[in-house]
Amino acid sequence: MTVRTAAGRDAVLRRAVRLVGVSLGYFLVLLDTTVLTVALPDLRRSLGGPVAGQQWAVAGYTVVFAALLLGAGAVADRYGARRVFAAGVAAFGVLSLASAAAPTLWVLVVLRALLGAAGAACLPASLALVARLYPVAAERARALGAWAAITGVALAAGPVAGGALVSLAGWRAVFLVNVPVAALALLLTAGRTLAAPRGTGRVDWGSQLLAAAFLGLVTAAVIGAGAFSLPTGAAALLALALLVRRQRRAPHPLVPTALLRVPAARSALLSGAAVNFALSGTLFVVTLVLQDRYGWGPLAAGLAFLPLTLPTAFNPLVTGRLVARYGPRRPVLAGLGLLTAGALLLAAAPGYAVLAVGLAVTGLGVSFALPALVTATVAAAPDGLAGTASGLLNAVRQVGATVGVAAMGAVVAPGLAAVPVALLLSAAVVAAALAGTARA
């Protein structure tokens, strides 16, 4: 009995170690969506370049990440989740090292896009690995809770960690820190425990390329906001038309039409995009205010974001209880309402005191809306499409983040006097999502 108990404890410990390793891969992916934000002024001083280049340094990651997320689950199934996860994490570490040595801004933009591809490989593969580690439903639910809990930690840590690293060693440090974390994730997930045979499914690479082209061209049109916007926008529409045509003929489309026919699913997906539009756009714009207008250093700017990021680390626990008791609709509506109010407060802020209140209201809105939207999306999905719906929600959220940085950055590109206009744009986008959700 003692031997079996000891062996059982060892097995539990080994699984816990593997879970930490898998979660670290996810942590890397999420951290990189926010950690660069407060480093942008130092990056501009070091490498030069226009505001558009800074926008691409942020958006290049999310464009590729969002586009490839649509089919990354099929890649993990086809080539084995363990192989794809290990390749993604290893690539993330190597590309982070290369990013830290980038000689020019546009080289960094290209490397950030490649980091997005590595991140897309990690996310669905990590979910599949958690399911493999914990085949019993009750244990899997607890493990997924621990895996998902790091979302808030990564969001909370991003601006603060970025500010501290930039203050100590400059913008390059925000990439160097990824290298040991990636190495630790690979070490903790090594071995045959997570090995799985390759699948037989097919990956629609053509659709993946068209999705990436569409998102990239849309982002370029918004960031450019000038002579090249019209032809770039036309090219984006062409890529979208080709993607829709290909998806209609595909036996296994990336986005099943059965899912998009459900009004509640459409509403949840659009709301997810709106939330990330506001969150990422706000991080980008407020960073410029804190460092360029207020003259704060990167560490002070990172700490200044704590009113926004701390609620995302702790409030999801409250949201989970509210969803369990009342369903997802009320928390989603509350979250979207708070996000709208937060954007209006930020737009009117005369100084940091009101800005901090606006950031806190925004953080509460995000932490109410996003966990509830996951439940709403999965609940609205037709039978057999819950996993696809969850993956699509992650993808459209990243699309929202990309467009938010591009659009709000384009508004403030002429000067910081346009910051209130950018934040009012954020409020309008979220208010539209709120109205749509209320009608759904």
N, C-alpha and C positions, 0 to 999 in steps of 0.2 A: 504493500500500500504506500509506504514511504517512497519507494523507488518510483512508482507511477506518479506520485504527487510531485516529486522533484523533477521528473521528466516533463510533467505537464507544465510546471512553472518555467522550465527552460524553454519549452515551446512557446508559451505566452510571451516570454521575454524576447525570444528571437523574432516573433511576429511584431512586437512593439518596436523593436529596433528597425525592422524593415519598414514599418509604417512611418517612423520618423524620417527615414531616408526618402521615401516616396513624397512625404509632405514637404521636405526641404526643396525638392524639385519644383513643386507647386509654388512654394514661397518665393523662389528665385524669379519665377515668371511674373508673379504679381508685384513683387518689389520693383521690378524694372519698369512697371507702368507708371510709377510715381517718383522713384528715387532721383531721376535726372532733373526734375522740375526746378528745384532750388539751385541746381548747379548751372542753370542756363546763363545767368549774367557772367559768371566766371568763365564759362565756355566761350561766350562771345568775346570777352577780353583776351582770351588765349588764342582762339582760332579766327576771330573776326567773322565777317559774314552778316547778312541781313537778318531781320526777324523771321523771314520766310525760312531761312536755313535752320533756325532754332525750332520752328514749327515742325519741319521735316525730321529733325533729330528726335522729336517726341512722336510724331505721327507715323514716321516710317516703320517704327516697331509695331504700332497697333494696326496699321493697314495690312501688313502681311500676316500678323497674328490672327486678325479677324477673318481674313479670306481663307486661310488654311485650316482654321478651326472647323469649317463646314465639313471637311472630309477627313480630318485628322483621325477621327475614330475609326474610319474604314482602313486607314493606313496601319493603325495599331492592330486591328483585327487581322489584316492581311499578313503583316510581317512579324507579329508577335509583340505584345505590349511591353515585355521586358526589353526586347531589342530596341524598340522605338524609344522608350523612355531613356535607356542608357545612351543611345545615340544623341537624343535631344539634349540631355544634361551635359554630356561631354562637349557637344558643339557649343552649348551656352557658355561653358567655361572658357573654351578656346577663343570664341568670338568676343567674349568680355575682355580677355587679355589683349586681343587685337584692337578693340575699341579704345582701351586705355592708352594705346600707342598711336592712335589715329593722328596723322600729320595735318589733315585739313578737315574742315567742317563737312564737306560733301563725302569724303571717305568715311567719316563717322556715320553719316546718314545711311550709306550703303550697308555698313556693318550692323547698324541698328535694325535695318530691314531683315538681314540674315538672322539676327537675334530673335526677331519675331517668328521666323520659320522654326527655329529651335524651340521656342516657347510653345508654339502650336503642337509640336510633337510631344511635349511633356504632359500637357494638361489631360487629354482624354486617356492617354496611356496610364497616367497615375491613377485615374479612376478605375480603370480595368484591373490594375495591380491591387488596389484596395479590395476589390471584389474577390480577387483570387486569394488574397491573404485571409479574408474573413468570409467563407462561403455560407456560414449560418446567418440568417437574416438579422436577428437581434444584435449579434456581435458586429455585423457589417454596419448597421445603423449607427452604433456608437463610434465605430472607427471613422465613418464618414463625417460624423459630427466633429471629431478631433481634426480630421483632414480639412474640413471647411472652416474651422475656427481660426486657422492661420490666415484666412482672407483678411479679417479685420486687423490682425497683427501686422501683416505686410503693408496694408494701407496706412496704418498708424505709424509704422516704423519708417516708411519711405521718405517723407519730407524731413523728418528729424535726423534719420541716419544720413541722408544726403547732405543736409546742412552741416552736420558734424564732420563728415568725411571731407567735404570741400574746405571747411575751415582749417582742417589739419593738413591736407595734402593736395588740395585743388580738385578740379572736376574729374580728373582721371581716376581718382580713388574710388568713385562710385561704381566703376567697372571692375577694378582690381578686387574689391571685396567679394565679387561673385565667384572668383576662382576657387578659393578654399571651400566655400559652401557647396559648389558643384562637386568638388573632389570628395567631400564628406558624404554627399548624397549618393555618389557612385559606390563608395566604400560600404555604406550601410545597406545598400540593395544588391551587393554582389552575392554570388552563389547561385545554386540551382533551385532554391525555394520558389522563386518567382518565374522560373523558366516555363514557357508554354510553346506548343507547336504553332507553326505558321498556319494561317487560315487560307481559305480558297477564294475569298471575295475579291472583287475587282475595284480598283481605285480609279475614279473618273478624273484623270489629270487634266483633261481639256477644260472641264468645268472649273477646276481649281484655278487654272491660269486665267480664265475669263473673269472669275470673281475677283482675283487679285488685280487684274487690269482695270476692272470697273472701279474698285475702291481707290486704287492709286490715281486714276484719272480724275475722279470726283474730287479727291483731296487736292490734287494739283490745280484744278479749276478754282476751288475756293481759296487756296493759299495765294494763287497768282493774282486773282481779282483784277485783271488788267487785260492787255491786248490778247493774251493767249487763252483767256478763260473760255471764249466762245468755241474755238476749235477743240480745245481740251474737253469741254463739256459735251460737245457733239461726239467726240471719240468715246467718252464714257457711256453715252446713251447707246452707241453702236455695240460696245462690249456687253452692255446689259441686255440688249435685244438678242444678241447671239447666245448669251447665257440662258435666257428664258427659252429660246428656241431649242437649245440643246437639252435643257431640263425636261421639256415637254415630251421629247422623244426618248429620254433615258429610261431604262427599265427600273433603275433604282436612283431616283433624283436626289440631289443633295438636300433639297427642301421639298418634302412631299406636299402636294397640293391639298391633300386631305387635312393637313395640319392648318394650312392658311385659310381654309374655309370656315374654321371655327372662330366666331367673333371674339370670344374671350381670349383665345390664343393670340390673335392679331393684336388685340389691345395690350396684352402683357408684353409682347415683343416690342411694340412701339414705345411702351413706357420704359422698358429696360434701356432702349437706345437713348431716350430722353434723359434718364437719370445719369448715364455716363457722359452724355453731352455736357450736362451741367457740371458734373464732378470734375472731369478732366479739363474742360474749358476754364473753370473757376481756378483750379490749381495753376494753370498756365498764366492767366491774367493777373491773379492776386500776387503771384511771385514777382512779376514785373513791378507792381505797385510797392511791395514791401522793400525790394532791393533798389529799384531805380528812383522811386519817388521818395520813400522814407529814408533811403540810404542805409538800410540794415544789412548786416553781413549774412552769409548763408546759414550759419548756425541759428542766429536770431530769427531769420525767416522761417527756418524749419520748425523751430519751437512755436512760432506764431501760428502755425497750422494745427497745433494740438486741439484747439476747440472744434475743429472739423474732424480730425482723424480719430480722436479718442472715442466718440460715440460709435464709430464703425467697429471698434474692437469689443465694446461691451453691450451696446444696446440690442444687437441681434438676439441675445438670449431672451430679452423682454419681448421682442417681435415674435420669436418662436412660440412663446406662450400665448400671445394674442392671436396668432394664426390658428393655433390648436383650439382656442376657445371660440373665436368669432369667424374663422375663415380668413382668406388672404385679402379680400376686397377692402375692408376697413383700413388695415395697415398700409395697403398700397395707396389709397386715397389720402390718408394722413401724411404719408411720406412725400407724395407729390405736392400736397399743399404746403408742407414745410419747406420743400425745396424752392417752390415759387416765392414764398415769403423770404427765405434766406437770400435769394438772388436780388430781390428788391431792397433788402437791408444793405447788402453789399454795394449795390449801385448808388445808394444814398449816403454811404458812410463818409463822414467828414474826417475821421481819424481811426486809429486802431481800436478804440473802445467799442464803437458801433460795428467795426469790421469783425471783431472777435465774436460779437453776438450773431452777426450774419453767418459767420463760419460755423458756429455751434448749431444754429438752426439748420444749416445745410447738411451738416454731419448727421444730425438726428433724422432729417428727411431721407438721406441715403440709407441709414441703418434700419429705418422702418420699411422703405420701399423694396430694396433689393432682395432680402430673404423672403418676403412675402411674394414677390414676383416669381421666384423660383417655384414656390408651391403652386401659384396660380397657373403658371405655364404648364407644369407637369399635369395638374388636375384637368386642364382644358384640352390636353392632347388626346386624340383618339387612341383606342386600344392598340398597343404595340408601338406607339410612337413617343412614349415618355422620354426615352433616352435621346432621341433625335430632337425633341422639343427643348430639352435642357441644353444640348449642345448648340442649338440655334440661338437660344437666349444669350449664351456666352458670346456667340459670334456677333449678334446685333448690338450687344453692349459695347463691344470693341469698335464696331462701326460708329456708334454714337460718340465714343471717346475720340476717335480720329476726326470726325466731322466737327466736334466741339472745339478741339484745339485749332483746327484749320479755320473755322468760321470766326471764332472769337479772337483768335490771333490776327486774322485779316482785318478785323475791325480796329484793333489797337495798333496795327502796324504803322499808321501815320504819326501816332503819338499817344501818350498816356491820357490825354484829355478825352479820348474816346472810350476809356474804361467803363464808365456808366452805361454807355450804349451797348457794349459787349455783354455786360451783366443783365441788362434789360432784355437782350436777345435770348439769353439763357432762361430768364423768367418766362418769356413768351413760349419757348419750346416746351418747357415743363408744364406750363398752364394748359397748353394744347393737349398734352398727354393726359392731364388731369381731367379735362373736359371729355376726352374720348373714353377714359376709364369710367367716368360717371354715367355715360350713356350706354356702355357695353352691358 
